[in-house]
Amino acid sequence: MGGLPTKFPVAAFAADPTKHPVMFAALPDGLWKSGDVGKTWQHLATAPGGVAALAMHPVDQDRVFAGTGQGLLLNERRRRRVVAPPAVTQGLNALGRHGGE
């Protein structure tokens, strides 16, 4: 655990509305999580192609979706898995960049 790497830009950020100290950050080297309002960070997953977008499940905040170069990664409490192919993720990333316009 430590701080976020300073050599990478943060591509996306998500905060848990029910557990205020919990935050997630998307960087080119993967998915990161903080449980103490960003004082320290833990690298959760490496994603080939990096992570470009993040979204928290609206009801179950233990489920975080990350748009990666390999598809949509679902980070759950005990496992991580790709749940959508890259073409779907590219569309989601485009929506995030352009606000759905």
Residue frames as qw, qx, qy, qz and C-alpha x, y, z in Angstrom:
[[0.000, 0.889, 0.458, 0.000, 0.00, 0.00, 0.00],
 [0.377, -0.281, 0.047, 0.881, 1.06, 3.53, -0.64],
 [0.273, 0.604, 0.065, -0.746, 0.15, 6.47, -2.81],
 [0.763, 0.587, 0.262, -0.062, -0.98, 6.38, -6.40],
 [0.679, -0.005, 0.304, 0.669, 1.86, 6.27, -8.91],
 [0.051, 0.791, 0.048, -0.607, 2.74, 9.79, -10.01],
 [0.178, -0.294, 0.665, 0.663, 4.07, 8.68, -13.39],
 [0.054, 0.370, 0.847, 0.377, 0.54, 7.88, -14.64],
 [0.297, -0.162, -0.018, -0.941, -2.46, 10.17, -15.13],
 [0.319, 0.244, 0.813, -0.421, -5.72, 9.23, -13.43],
 [0.085, -0.145, -0.699, -0.695, -8.16, 8.38, -16.22],
 [0.523, -0.499, -0.434, -0.538, -11.25, 7.97, -14.04],
 [0.025, 0.168, -0.696, 0.698, -12.29, 8.16, -10.41],
 [0.572, -0.446, -0.521, -0.450, -15.23, 6.74, -8.43],
 [0.085, -0.272, 0.654, -0.701, -16.21, 7.19, -4.80],
 [0.290, -0.353, -0.890, -0.008, -18.54, 4.96, -2.82],
 [0.262, -0.526, -0.086, -0.805, -21.54, 7.07, -1.75],
 [0.781, -0.513, -0.244, -0.259, -22.37, 4.72, 1.14],
 [0.824, -0.383, -0.049, 0.416, -18.84, 4.13, 2.46],
 [0.149, 0.987, -0.038, -0.041, -17.30, 7.60, 2.23],
 [0.361, -0.717, 0.523, 0.287, -13.66, 6.60, 2.76],
 [0.695, 0.070, 0.662, 0.272, -13.74, 4.08, -0.14],
 [0.370, 0.780, -0.171, -0.474, -12.52, 5.35, -3.53],
 [0.821, 0.145, 0.462, 0.301, -11.35, 3.77, -6.78],
 [0.102, 0.787, -0.310, -0.523, -8.95, 5.17, -9.40],
 [0.870, 0.400, 0.262, 0.123, -8.35, 4.06, -12.99],
 [0.144, -0.784, 0.455, 0.398, -4.78, 4.37, -14.26],
 [0.619, 0.542, -0.493, -0.284, -2.97, 3.03, -17.31],
 [0.205, 0.338, -0.905, 0.159, -1.47, 0.30, -15.11],
 [0.341, -0.273, -0.899, -0.015, -4.80, -0.88, -13.71],
 [0.469, -0.688, -0.345, -0.433, -7.40, -0.46, -10.98],
 [0.290, 0.188, -0.596, 0.725, -6.57, 1.03, -7.57],
 [0.499, -0.673, -0.486, -0.247, -8.58, 1.27, -4.32],
 [0.119, 0.332, -0.499, 0.792, -8.32, 3.43, -1.23],
 [0.485, -0.542, -0.686, -0.026, -10.15, 2.70, 2.00],
 [0.426, -0.572, -0.333, 0.617, -8.99, 5.86, 3.79],
 [0.203, 0.929, 0.200, -0.235, -10.10, 8.77, 1.60],
 [0.631, 0.742, -0.103, 0.203, -7.04, 8.53, -0.63],
 [0.364, -0.820, 0.442, -0.004, -4.27, 8.54, 1.99],
 [0.320, -0.351, 0.853, 0.215, -3.10, 5.09, 0.87],
 [0.732, 0.383, -0.203, -0.526, -3.90, 3.06, -2.24],
 [0.615, -0.172, 0.768, 0.057, -3.84, -0.65, -3.07],
 [0.326, 0.353, -0.631, -0.609, -3.31, -1.93, -6.63],
 [0.747, 0.067, 0.493, -0.442, -6.23, -4.31, -7.24],
 [0.809, 0.332, 0.475, 0.095, -5.80, -5.41, -10.83],
 [0.178, -0.416, 0.512, 0.730, -3.52, -4.98, -13.81],
 [0.637, 0.599, 0.424, -0.235, -5.39, -4.38, -17.04],
 [0.505, 0.026, 0.518, 0.690, -3.68, -4.77, -20.42],
 [0.131, 0.574, 0.455, 0.668, -4.36, -1.54, -22.25],
 [0.050, 0.078, -0.373, 0.923, -5.04, 0.24, -18.96],
 [0.008, -0.623, -0.752, 0.216, -8.28, 1.31, -17.34],
 [0.121, 0.243, 0.260, 0.927, -10.07, 4.24, -19.00],
 [0.459, -0.410, -0.180, -0.767, -13.47, 4.33, -17.29],
 [0.118, -0.047, -0.880, 0.457, -15.03, 3.37, -13.94],
 [0.529, -0.365, -0.212, -0.736, -18.58, 2.88, -12.68],
 [0.142, -0.103, 0.856, -0.487, -19.92, 1.58, -9.38],
 [0.226, -0.403, -0.855, -0.237, -22.96, -0.64, -9.26],
 [0.245, -0.519, -0.052, -0.817, -25.85, 1.57, -8.05],
 [0.779, -0.502, -0.091, -0.365, -26.95, -0.84, -5.31],
 [0.929, -0.283, 0.020, 0.237, -23.96, -3.11, -4.59],
 [0.093, 0.950, -0.299, 0.001, -20.92, -0.85, -4.14],
 [0.638, -0.430, 0.611, 0.186, -18.67, -3.91, -3.78],
 [0.698, 0.371, 0.524, 0.317, -19.04, -4.26, -7.57],
 [0.005, 0.777, -0.197, -0.598, -16.94, -1.86, -9.63],
 [0.781, 0.500, 0.334, 0.169, -16.90, -1.94, -13.42],
 [0.260, -0.680, 0.356, 0.586, -13.72, -0.86, -15.21],
 [0.730, 0.675, 0.057, -0.093, -13.49, -0.19, -18.94],
 [0.525, -0.542, 0.529, 0.388, -10.17, -1.64, -20.11],
 [0.279, 0.542, -0.593, -0.526, -8.37, -2.33, -23.38],
 [0.068, 0.079, -0.988, -0.111, -9.43, -5.99, -23.00],
 [0.360, -0.476, -0.720, -0.354, -13.09, -5.42, -22.25],
 [0.446, -0.653, 0.048, -0.611, -15.25, -4.57, -19.27],
 [0.419, 0.116, -0.797, 0.419, -13.65, -5.77, -16.04],
 [0.615, -0.635, -0.211, -0.416, -15.92, -6.48, -13.07],
 [0.262, 0.315, -0.705, 0.579, -14.14, -6.14, -9.76],
 [0.702, -0.544, -0.296, -0.352, -16.05, -7.87, -6.99],
 [0.534, -0.744, 0.341, -0.211, -15.02, -8.44, -3.42],
 [0.752, -0.344, 0.556, 0.086, -13.41, -11.84, -4.07],
 [0.668, 0.156, 0.588, 0.430, -12.78, -11.97, -7.81],
 [0.176, 0.639, -0.215, -0.718, -12.14, -10.03, -11.00],
 [0.556, 0.228, 0.756, 0.258, -13.41, -11.08, -14.40],
 [0.079, 0.156, -0.415, -0.893, -13.94, -9.71, -17.89],
 [0.384, 0.421, 0.737, -0.365, -17.67, -9.45, -18.55],
 [0.544, 0.776, 0.215, -0.236, -17.87, -7.71, -21.94],
 [0.769, 0.232, 0.257, 0.537, -15.72, -7.76, -25.08],
 [0.366, -0.269, 0.063, 0.889, -13.52, -4.78, -26.07],
 [0.033, 0.398, 0.511, 0.761, -16.01, -3.44, -28.64],
 [0.382, -0.764, -0.507, -0.116, -18.59, -2.85, -25.89],
 [0.546, -0.566, -0.166, 0.595, -15.97, -1.21, -23.69],
 [0.316, 0.069, 0.281, 0.904, -14.90, 1.14, -26.49],
 [0.166, -0.621, -0.511, -0.571, -18.49, 2.33, -26.76],
 [0.533, -0.742, -0.375, 0.158, -18.74, 2.87, -23.00],
 [0.530, -0.330, 0.014, 0.781, -15.44, 4.76, -22.97],
 [0.154, 0.328, 0.391, 0.846, -16.67, 6.98, -25.81],
 [0.340, -0.755, -0.480, -0.290, -19.84, 7.77, -23.84],
 [0.592, -0.629, -0.229, 0.449, -17.72, 8.71, -20.82],
 [0.439, -0.111, 0.183, 0.873, -15.52, 11.04, -22.90],
 [0.019, -0.263, -0.416, -0.871, -18.37, 12.75, -24.71],
 [0.266, 0.089, 0.499, -0.820, -21.06, 12.75, -22.04],
 [0.395, 0.377, 0.831, -0.106, -23.40, 10.62, -24.13],
 [0.315, 0.656, -0.011, -0.686, -23.84, 13.31, -26.81]]
